Amino acid sequence: MSLYDIAAERTKAPSKKRTTGPKPTPGCTLFVRSLAYDTTHHDLLRAFEEVGPVKTAYVVHDKKGKSRGFGYVVYALEGDAQAAAEEMNGKELMGRKIQVKLAAEKGVATKRSKPTQNNERSDGPVSKKKTQLRKSLVDGPVGSAKKTLKKPVVEDDDDDDDDDDD
């Protein structure tokens, strides 16, 4: 079997994707922020179980294991999640007022102002001059090629010849 054949078989093999567990049902997941950095998933679970049955709760950590100050709570029922979002928002958990809202679905765009076609934004059209200014900041001045700067020539106006020893 040649190296070419081995490589071809590897590309045909199904890719091994990491699974992160069951996908949460839309509308049942809460996004919880402003958590104290020492909050654990058990603390989050206990606090939110008062409203209704919780499937899972977890606090997001960085690569070093430090809490990022936010987490998610997944409820079994959508009604419980909505009730918890209203009831728990602004409550104190481990000395901090938490902010709770229904989590956006993964891959769904949020309400952010993005440029659209024809250089229009949600706050109105952008002038041609502003567009050129933006381009010049990124690409350099409009309509000019990259030029090397030369040292300016300075002419000596005084008649004294300091270089000559007469």
C-alpha positions as a printed NumPy array, in Angstrom:
array([[  0.   ,   0.   ,   0.   ],
       [  1.47 ,   3.368,  -1.025],
       [  1.587,   6.552,   1.03 ],
       [ -0.973,   8.02 ,  -1.345],
       [ -3.439,   5.222,  -0.536],
       [ -2.912,   5.642,   3.202],
       [ -3.546,   9.384,   2.973],
       [ -6.675,   8.782,   0.899],
       [ -8.063,   6.401,   3.523],
       [ -7.435,   8.896,   6.299],
       [ -9.415,  11.57 ,   4.498],
       [-12.317,   9.141,   3.993],
       [-12.437,   8.191,   7.667],
       [-15.207,   9.914,   9.605],
       [-13.949,  12.857,  11.593],
       [-14.036,  12.584,  15.345],
       [-15.976,  15.562,  16.643],
       [-15.925,  16.526,  20.276],
       [-19.299,  16.242,  21.829],
       [-20.26 ,  18.599,  24.593],
       [-23.249,  16.65 ,  25.805],
       [-26.92 ,  16.988,  24.979],
       [-27.976,  20.184,  23.247],
       [-30.144,  22.345,  25.48 ],
       [-33.688,  23.057,  24.387],
       [-34.086,  26.643,  23.129],
       [-35.79 ,  28.814,  25.71 ],
       [-34.702,  26.63 ,  28.639],
       [-31.175,  27.996,  29.069],
       [-30.372,  31.017,  31.203],
       [-27.272,  33.174,  30.916],
       [-26.097,  34.293,  34.362],
       [-23.445,  36.999,  34.708],
       [-21.799,  39.064,  37.436],
       [-21.031,  35.917,  39.402],
       [-18.471,  36.038,  42.176],
       [-15.227,  34.428,  40.995],
       [-15.421,  31.763,  43.713],
       [-18.951,  30.654,  42.698],
       [-19.098,  26.949,  41.799],
       [-21.638,  25.086,  39.706],
       [-23.048,  23.627,  42.928],
       [-23.75 ,  27.138,  44.259],
       [-25.451,  28.062,  41.005],
       [-27.465,  24.833,  41.003],
       [-28.657,  25.284,  44.599],
       [-29.695,  28.899,  44.015],
       [-31.709,  28.172,  40.872],
       [-33.302,  24.906,  42.073],
       [-35.554,  26.991,  44.305],
       [-37.525,  28.033,  41.196],
       [-37.846,  24.646,  39.494],
       [-36.034,  21.456,  38.443],
       [-32.647,  22.237,  36.882],
       [-31.047,  19.9  ,  34.331],
       [-27.571,  21.374,  34.685],
       [-25.719,  24.442,  35.85 ],
       [-22.143,  25.388,  35.094],
       [-19.723,  28.261,  35.552],
       [-17.43 ,  29.102,  32.637],
       [-13.685,  28.991,  33.356],
       [-10.676,  30.076,  31.313],
       [ -7.828,  27.772,  30.279],
       [ -6.066,  28.314,  33.605],
       [ -9.154,  27.261,  35.556],
       [-10.094,  30.78 ,  36.745],
       [-13.796,  31.648,  36.668],
       [-14.797,  34.145,  33.998],
       [-17.675,  35.451,  36.134],
       [-20.576,  34.023,  34.158],
       [-22.364,  30.742,  33.678],
       [-25.419,  28.94 ,  32.345],
       [-28.371,  27.23 ,  33.96 ],
       [-30.488,  24.791,  31.921],
       [-34.015,  24.077,  33.076],
       [-36.138,  21.089,  32.148],
       [-39.131,  23.283,  31.306],
       [-39.254,  26.547,  29.379],
       [-41.784,  28.035,  31.814],
       [-39.443,  27.42 ,  34.751],
       [-36.584,  29.101,  32.874],
       [-38.681,  32.201,  32.173],
       [-39.865,  32.353,  35.779],
       [-36.302,  31.993,  37.049],
       [-35.057,  34.741,  34.718],
       [-37.602,  37.142,  36.187],
       [-37.252,  36.009,  39.797],
       [-33.459,  35.664,  40.02 ],
       [-32.435,  38.738,  38.007],
       [-30.966,  41.279,  40.425],
       [-30.842,  38.877,  43.382],
       [-27.712,  38.523,  45.437],
       [-25.633,  35.354,  45.153],
       [-22.466,  35.02 ,  47.215],
       [-22.29 ,  38.761,  47.849],
       [-22.92 ,  39.944,  44.275],
       [-26.058,  40.992,  42.435],
       [-26.394,  38.645,  39.493],
       [-27.885,  39.431,  36.097],
       [-30.021,  36.707,  34.558],
       [-31.585,  36.505,  31.111],
       [-32.63 ,  33.853,  28.63 ],
       [-29.578,  32.753,  26.662],
       [-29.491,  33.439,  22.944],
       [-29.486,  30.404,  20.708],
       [-26.029,  29.48 ,  19.485],
       [-25.475,  30.863,  16.008],
       [-28.316,  33.393,  16.184],
       [-27.256,  36.999,  15.616],
       [-27.691,  39.449,  18.458],
       [-28.923,  43.042,  18.168],
       [-25.68 ,  44.753,  17.247],
       [-25.257,  47.58 ,  14.783],
       [-23.469,  46.234,  11.723],
       [-22.802,  47.973,   8.438],
       [-25.137,  46.895,   5.668],
       [-25.   ,  47.19 ,   1.912],
       [-24.414,  50.643,   0.399],
       [-22.5  ,  51.742,   3.506],
       [-25.695,  52.224,   5.499],
       [-25.883,  51.63 ,   9.199],
       [-28.777,  51.553,  11.535],
       [-27.998,  55.182,  12.417],
       [-28.101,  56.328,   8.748],
       [-25.951,  56.371,   5.634],
       [-22.204,  56.903,   5.86 ],
       [-20.821,  59.617,   3.626],
       [-18.355,  58.871,   0.852],
       [-15.769,  61.022,   2.609],
       [-15.999,  58.95 ,   5.8  ],
       [-15.706,  55.738,   3.802],
       [-12.547,  57.028,   2.113],
       [-11.165,  58.103,   5.484],
       [-11.754,  54.616,   6.902],
       [-10.035,  53.043,   3.902],
       [ -7.095,  55.412,   4.197],
       [ -6.638,  54.489,   7.832],
       [ -6.504,  50.828,   6.888],
       [ -4.881,  50.862,   3.455],
       [ -3.047,  54.195,   3.422],
       [ -4.05 ,  57.428,   1.65 ],
       [ -6.601,  57.033,  -1.145],
       [ -5.136,  57.089,  -4.656],
       [ -1.492,  57.107,  -3.675],
       [  1.113,  54.423,  -3.93 ],
       [  3.488,  53.7  ,  -1.119],
       [  6.308,  56.184,  -1.297],
       [  9.558,  56.214,   0.546],
       [ 10.244,  59.365,   2.461],
       [ 13.427,  61.193,   1.514],
       [ 15.47 ,  63.307,   3.845],
       [ 14.771,  66.979,   3.241],
       [ 17.607,  68.934,   1.662],
       [ 18.698,  71.833,   3.849],
       [ 20.47 ,  74.691,   2.129],
       [ 23.102,  76.614,   3.998],
       [ 22.336,  80.347,   3.732],
       [ 25.09 ,  81.826,   5.789],
       [ 28.218,  82.988,   4.02 ],
       [ 30.578,  81.902,   6.726],
       [ 32.673,  79.021,   5.627],
       [ 33.231,  77.152,   8.837],
       [ 34.76 ,  74.261,   6.939],
       [ 37.596,  76.257,   5.375],
       [ 40.512,  77.32 ,   7.478],
       [ 41.797,  80.558,   5.798]])
